[in-house]
Amino acid sequence: MSGIVIIGAGEAGTRAAFALREAEYGGAIAMVGTEPNMPYERPPLSKPLDGAVQMKAICSAEALDAAGIEYFPGRSVSWIDPHERRVVLSDGQALAYDKLLLATGARPRQLCCPGAERALDFRTFADASTIFSRVESARTVAIIGGGLIGMELAAVLRGKGVAVNIIEAASRPLGRAVPARFAQSLHARHVEEGAGFYLGQGVAEVRSDSVVLADGKQVPADIVVAAIGVVPNIELAQAAGLATDNGILTDSFLRTSDRHIFAAGDCAAVAQPGGGHVRFESWRNARNQAETAARNMCGANETFAAMPWFWSDQYDLGLQVAGVPQPRHQIVLRSLDGGVLEFYLEEGRLVAAAGLGTGNSLAKEIKLAELLIMAGVNPDPADLEDPAVNLKALLKTARAA
């Protein structure tokens, strides 16, 4: 019997399966996952508890059974037949579909240098287990890549007393996604904690005991971790004849070039109002896209317009970014007891906000800033700068207007 098939059992795929039931879809739902375990969340992988990597389940087997979701763990999809509307699994089993959701996610970008196979990935539970088990006997770890994943891992390892060196091709770490002020603050905190940095450096070779930089310098390392970003898993979509680029191209309703096939999560590149397609990589984005895609597969006509948002915990510092800050934006700074907020204005309109503070101290302020952004306000910069002006009051005024 045909129904809805979901390829991918990560955050997007699993959330979409349950969202289908919440939308009162009564047909068959099948979800295929390449890993052998129950679906789990990735953010906790970088935060071991009592030395053990955490596998925080997204749902239980009982919850899947209760919702009537058939789960196929430890299996991949060999190919998609869009004409017959079916997928063929790695064990030869075929699943027919009325609608198909591609939630295939992304995989670590690979190093291209001699010895690249010696570098460990950091994406899955198995990856994390390998890294943290080896760390117990390691003296030094080299992390190639100074993005969020690399820096979060470095903070955890420094907390364990492990010597860490971060190698980054750019002139500063966290340069792609994090506002400059906060990137500098986090960089400085890592230096204070004893992490070493090799910036503006390419990698020439990975050896058994070191990383050789492009300038010939050797960075000692018992363990090498590659954290140089991810690439979307689009091969199945390409083989099925779907439109792809840096992701599986969708319209604003998360439909691919085949009207029976949708995409969500790290693999999806979504059409933007101003033109082009954007692929967002975050836990919240995966959930929001999954829910929108699920409703649209049930017959809704809902555009995906959720606000980009991500967070990062490094040492005792918490970073949150809502919206997409750009260099062209006017920046308004608000200093608070718990940390610092930045507001980003474009032609007077509030379009993004970010905060860095101790723990979760700025979470409430960032949430209020999100609501202000969604309200489309043009606030007085002086009000944003003044910590005595309550953001909740600004929101109330905006809603009244």
C-alpha positions in Angstrom: 0.0 0.0 0.0 1.4 3.4 -0.9 1.8 6.1 1.6 4.5 8.5 2.6 8.2 7.4 2.6 10.8 9.4 4.5 14.5 8.9 3.6 16.5 9.9 6.6 16.0 9.3 10.3 17.6 12.3 11.8 16.0 15.4 13.3 14.2 16.4 10.1 13.0 12.9 9.0 11.8 11.9 12.5 10.1 15.2 13.2 8.3 15.0 9.8 7.0 11.5 10.6 5.3 12.6 13.8 4.2 15.9 12.2 2.3 13.9 9.6 0.3 12.3 12.3 -0.3 15.6 14.1 -1.7 16.8 10.7 -4.1 13.9 10.9 -2.5 12.0 8.0 -4.0 8.5 8.2 -1.9 6.7 5.6 1.1 4.5 5.9 4.4 6.2 6.9 7.8 4.5 6.4 11.1 6.0 7.6 14.4 4.7 6.4 17.6 5.4 8.4 21.2 4.3 7.6 22.3 4.0 11.2 21.3 0.9 13.2 20.0 2.7 16.3 16.9 4.7 17.2 16.9 8.3 15.8 19.0 10.6 18.0 20.0 14.3 18.4 23.4 15.4 17.2 24.1 18.4 19.4 24.7 16.3 22.6 27.4 14.3 20.9 29.9 17.1 21.7 28.9 17.1 25.3 29.9 13.7 26.9 28.5 13.0 30.4 30.9 11.4 32.9 33.2 10.5 30.0 30.5 8.8 28.0 29.1 10.1 24.7 25.4 10.8 25.1 22.9 9.3 22.7 19.8 11.4 23.3 17.0 9.6 21.5 14.5 11.8 19.5 11.8 9.2 20.2 11.4 5.7 21.4 10.4 2.5 19.6 7.2 2.5 21.5 6.4 6.1 20.3 7.0 5.0 16.7 4.8 2.0 17.1 2.0 4.1 18.7 2.1 6.5 15.9 2.0 3.8 13.2 5.4 4.8 11.8 7.3 1.9 10.3 11.0 2.3 10.8 13.7 0.7 8.7 17.0 1.2 10.6 20.5 0.2 9.3 19.4 0.4 5.7 20.0 2.8 2.9 18.1 3.6 -0.2 19.8 2.3 -3.4 17.7 4.3 -5.8 14.5 6.2 -6.3 12.1 5.5 -9.2 10.1 8.7 -9.6 8.0 7.3 -12.5 6.8 4.3 -10.6 6.9 6.2 -7.3 8.9 3.7 -5.3 12.3 3.5 -3.5 14.5 0.4 -3.4 16.3 -0.3 -0.2 19.8 -1.7 0.1 18.4 -5.2 0.9 16.3 -5.2 -2.3 13.0 -4.3 -0.6 10.8 -1.8 -2.5 8.6 0.8 -0.9 5.9 2.5 -2.9 5.0 6.1 -2.1 2.4 8.7 -2.9 4.7 11.4 -1.5 8.4 11.1 -0.7 10.4 13.3 1.7 14.2 13.5 1.3 15.7 14.2 4.7 19.1 12.8 3.7 21.1 15.3 5.7 24.8 16.0 5.1 28.1 14.3 5.6 31.5 15.7 6.7 33.6 17.4 4.0 36.7 15.4 3.4 40.3 16.6 3.5 42.2 16.5 0.2 45.8 15.9 1.2 48.2 12.9 1.8 47.2 11.1 4.9 43.6 12.5 4.9 42.3 9.0 5.9 44.0 9.4 9.3 41.7 12.3 10.3 38.6 11.4 12.2 35.2 12.8 11.3 32.8 14.2 13.9 29.2 13.8 12.8 27.7 10.6 14.1 27.4 8.8 17.4 30.0 6.3 16.2 32.4 9.2 15.2 32.0 10.8 18.7 32.5 7.5 20.5 35.7 6.8 18.6 37.1 10.3 19.3 36.3 10.4 23.0 37.5 6.8 23.6 40.9 7.6 22.0 41.2 10.9 23.8 41.6 9.0 27.1 45.1 8.1 26.1 46.0 11.1 23.9 48.4 13.9 24.8 47.6 16.3 22.0 44.7 16.7 19.6 44.7 18.7 16.4 41.4 19.9 15.1 41.4 21.0 11.5 38.7 23.6 11.1 37.8 26.5 13.4 34.1 26.6 12.8 31.4 26.0 15.4 31.9 22.2 15.6 35.6 22.4 15.8 35.5 25.1 18.5 32.9 23.3 20.6 34.9 20.1 20.5 38.1 22.1 21.5 36.3 23.5 24.5 35.2 20.1 25.7 38.7 18.6 25.2 40.3 21.5 27.1 37.9 20.9 29.9 39.3 17.4 30.1 42.9 18.8 30.2 43.8 17.6 26.7 46.2 19.8 24.7 44.4 21.1 21.7 45.6 22.9 18.6 43.1 24.4 16.1 44.2 24.7 12.4 42.1 27.1 10.4 42.6 28.2 6.8 40.9 31.6 7.4 42.6 34.5 9.2 40.3 34.0 12.2 38.1 31.3 13.6 34.3 31.3 13.5 34.4 33.6 10.5 31.5 32.2 8.5 28.5 32.2 10.8 29.4 34.1 14.0 29.3 38.0 14.2 32.9 39.4 14.4 32.7 40.7 17.9 31.5 37.4 19.4 34.0 35.4 17.2 36.8 37.5 18.7 35.5 37.0 22.2 35.2 33.3 21.8 38.7 33.1 20.2 40.2 35.0 23.1 38.5 32.7 25.6 39.9 29.6 23.9 43.4 31.2 24.1 42.9 31.9 27.8 41.9 28.3 28.3 45.2 27.2 26.6 44.1 26.2 23.2 46.6 26.8 20.4 45.8 28.3 17.0 47.3 28.1 13.6 45.4 30.6 11.5 45.6 31.3 7.8 47.1 27.9 7.3 46.4 25.1 4.9 47.1 21.4 5.6 49.8 19.7 3.5 49.7 16.3 5.1 48.3 14.3 8.0 50.9 12.0 9.6 50.6 9.5 12.3 52.0 11.9 14.9 51.5 15.3 13.5 49.8 17.6 10.9 52.1 19.2 8.4 51.0 22.7 7.5 51.3 24.3 4.1 54.3 26.3 5.3 56.1 23.2 6.4 55.5 23.6 10.1 54.5 20.5 12.0 51.8 20.5 14.6 52.1 17.5 17.0 49.0 15.4 17.3 48.1 11.9 18.6 44.6 12.4 17.2 43.5 14.5 14.3 39.9 15.5 13.8 38.6 17.1 10.6 35.9 19.6 11.1 35.9 21.5 7.9 32.1 21.6 7.3 29.6 19.4 5.6 28.3 18.7 2.1 24.6 17.9 1.5 23.7 14.3 0.5 22.2 14.9 -2.9 23.3 11.8 -4.8 19.9 10.0 -4.6 18.2 13.2 -5.8 20.6 13.6 -8.7 20.2 10.0 -9.8 16.4 10.5 -9.7 16.7 13.5 -12.0 15.8 16.1 -9.4 17.2 19.7 -9.6 20.2 20.1 -7.3 23.0 22.5 -6.7 24.4 23.0 -3.2 21.6 20.9 -1.9 18.3 19.6 -3.3 16.5 22.5 -4.8 13.0 23.2 -3.5 10.4 25.9 -3.9 9.2 27.9 -0.9 6.8 25.0 -0.1 9.7 22.6 0.1 8.7 20.8 -3.1 11.4 19.6 -5.3 11.3 19.6 -9.1 9.1 16.5 -8.8 5.8 17.5 -7.3 5.5 14.2 -5.4 8.9 14.7 -3.7 9.8 17.1 -0.9 13.0 17.8 0.9 13.9 19.2 4.3 16.8 19.7 6.6 20.5 20.0 5.9 20.1 18.5 2.4 17.4 21.1 1.2 18.3 24.3 -0.6 15.1 26.5 -0.3 14.0 29.2 -2.8 14.3 32.7 -1.3 11.9 35.6 -2.0 14.7 37.7 -3.4 16.0 34.9 -5.7 18.4 32.0 -5.3 18.3 29.1 -2.9 19.7 28.9 0.6 20.6 25.8 2.7 20.4 26.2 6.5 22.3 23.9 8.8 20.8 23.9 12.3 18.7 21.8 14.7 15.8 24.2 14.7 15.8 24.6 10.9 15.6 20.8 10.5 12.5 20.7 12.8 10.8 23.7 11.2 11.3 22.6 7.7 10.2 19.0 8.6 6.9 20.3 10.1 6.2 22.6 7.1 7.0 19.8 4.6 4.7 17.4 6.5 1.8 19.7 6.4 2.3 20.4 2.7 2.5 16.7 1.9 -0.9 16.5 3.6 -2.3 19.1 1.2 -1.5 22.4 2.8 0.1 25.2 0.8 2.3 26.7 3.5 5.5 28.6 2.6 8.6 28.0 4.7 9.5 31.3 6.4 10.9 30.3 9.8 13.7 32.5 11.1 17.3 31.0 11.0 18.6 30.4 14.5 21.5 28.6 16.1 23.3 28.3 19.4 26.7 27.2 20.6 28.0 26.4 24.0 31.8 26.9 24.6 33.2 26.6 28.1 30.7 28.6 30.3 29.7 30.9 27.4 26.5 30.6 25.4 26.1 32.1 21.9 22.8 32.6 20.2 22.1 34.1 16.7 18.7 34.8 15.3 18.3 35.9 11.7 21.2 36.3 9.4 23.6 39.2 10.4 25.3 40.8 7.4 28.3 43.3 7.2 26.0 45.9 5.6 23.7 46.0 8.7 23.7 48.8 11.2 24.8 47.3 14.5 23.4 48.5 17.8 25.1 47.2 21.0 23.4 46.5 24.3 25.6 45.6 27.3 24.0 43.6 30.1 25.1 42.1 33.3 25.1 38.6 31.8 26.7 39.5 28.5 26.3 41.5 25.3 23.6 41.7 22.7 23.9 43.0 19.2 21.0 44.1 17.1 21.2 44.4 13.3 19.1 46.9 11.4 18.6 47.2 7.7 17.1 50.5 6.6 15.8 51.0 10.1 14.1 47.6 10.4 15.3 45.0 12.9 16.4 41.9 10.9 18.7 39.9 13.2 20.1 39.7 16.8 22.9 37.9 18.5 24.1 37.5 22.1 27.0 36.1 24.0 26.8 35.6 27.7 27.3 33.3 30.6 25.4 30.1 30.2 21.8 30.7 29.1 21.6 34.2 30.6 20.6 35.9 27.3 18.1 33.3 26.1 15.1 35.4 27.1 16.5 38.5 25.5 17.2 36.7 22.2 13.7 35.2 22.2 12.2 38.7 22.6 14.4 39.9 19.9 13.2 37.2 17.6 9.6 38.2 18.3 10.5 41.8 17.5 12.1 40.8 14.2 9.0 38.8 13.2 6.8 41.8 14.1 8.7 43.8 11.5 9.6 46.7 13.8 11.6 49.8 13.1 12.8 50.5 16.6 14.7 53.6 17.8 18.3 52.5 18.0 18.6 54.4 21.3 15.9 52.1 22.8 17.8 49.0 21.6 21.0 50.3 23.1 19.6 51.2 26.5 19.4 48.2 28.9 16.8 50.1 30.9 14.3 49.8 28.0 12.5 46.5 28.3 12.4 44.5 25.1 9.1 43.1 26.2 7.7 46.6 26.4 8.9 47.4 22.9 7.2 44.2 21.6 4.0 45.1 23.3 4.1 48.6 21.8 4.8 47.1 18.3 1.9 44.7 18.6 -0.4 47.4 19.7 0.6 49.5 16.7 
